[in-house]
Amino acid sequence: MGHIALAAPIAHLWYLRNTPSPLGVILDVPQKELESVVYFTKYLVTAIDNDKRKEALNNLAVNSENRQKQIDVDSKAAIERYKSSNRQREKRT
């Protein structure tokens, strides 16, 4: 038999829509949930790599901290620009 590598996984309707769904029975997933995965409206997580999860959470924490610092710097600079423009207006009047 041959093997074809596809860009996306596919499932024949006979294996998806029969009652009970053979794919649903094998995977122990309800038919509605399985249909949403097959029609690419949802994802099904089968395994989690805890090391990569921890690394991603650490990266997220560092990035959010850096972004918060940048927002603080930008807002302080904007406040100073606003104050200086107000001072210049007051000097004119």
C-alpha positions in Angstrom: 0.0 0.0 0.0 1.1 3.6 -0.6 1.2 6.5 1.7 0.4 10.1 0.9 1.4 13.0 3.1 -1.3 15.6 3.3 -1.1 19.2 4.3 -4.0 18.8 6.8 -5.6 15.8 8.4 -8.8 14.6 6.9 -11.6 12.3 8.0 -14.3 10.6 5.9 -17.9 11.4 6.8 -18.7 7.7 7.3 -16.2 7.6 10.2 -17.4 10.8 11.6 -21.2 10.9 11.3 -22.2 7.2 11.9 -23.9 6.5 15.2 -21.9 5.8 17.3 -19.0 7.5 15.6 -16.1 5.1 15.1 -13.6 7.9 15.5 -15.4 9.2 18.6 -15.4 5.7 20.2 -11.7 5.2 19.4 -10.6 8.6 20.7 -13.2 8.8 23.5 -14.4 12.2 22.3 -18.0 13.3 21.9 -19.2 13.5 18.3 -19.9 17.3 18.4 -16.4 18.0 19.7 -14.9 15.8 17.1 -16.8 17.5 14.3 -15.5 20.9 15.5 -11.9 19.6 15.3 -12.4 18.0 11.9 -14.0 21.2 10.5 -11.1 23.3 11.9 -13.2 25.4 14.3 -11.5 24.1 17.4 -8.3 22.4 18.4 -7.9 19.2 20.5 -5.0 19.1 22.9 -3.7 15.6 23.3 -0.4 16.2 25.3 1.3 19.0 27.1 5.1 19.4 27.3 5.5 20.8 30.8 9.0 22.1 30.2 8.0 24.1 27.2 4.9 25.3 29.0 7.0 26.6 31.9 9.4 28.2 29.4 6.5 29.9 27.6 5.0 31.1 30.8 8.3 32.6 31.9 8.7 34.3 28.5 5.2 35.7 28.8 6.0 37.1 32.3 9.2 38.7 31.1 7.6 40.2 28.1 4.6 41.6 30.0 7.0 43.1 32.6 9.1 44.7 29.9 5.9 46.0 28.2 4.7 47.4 31.5 8.0 49.2 32.0 7.9 50.6 28.5 4.3 51.8 29.0 5.4 53.6 32.3 8.3 55.3 30.5 6.1 56.3 27.6 3.3 57.7 29.8 5.8 59.7 31.9 7.3 61.2 28.8 3.8 62.0 27.5 2.9 63.7 30.8 6.1 65.7 30.7 5.4 66.8 27.1 1.9 67.9 28.2 3.2 69.8 31.2 5.8 71.6 29.1 3.3 72.6 26.5 1.0 73.9 29.2 3.9 75.9 30.7 4.6 77.4 27.2 0.9 78.4 26.8 0.9 80.1 30.2 4.0 82.1 29.3 2.4 83.3 26.1 -0.7 84.6 27.9 
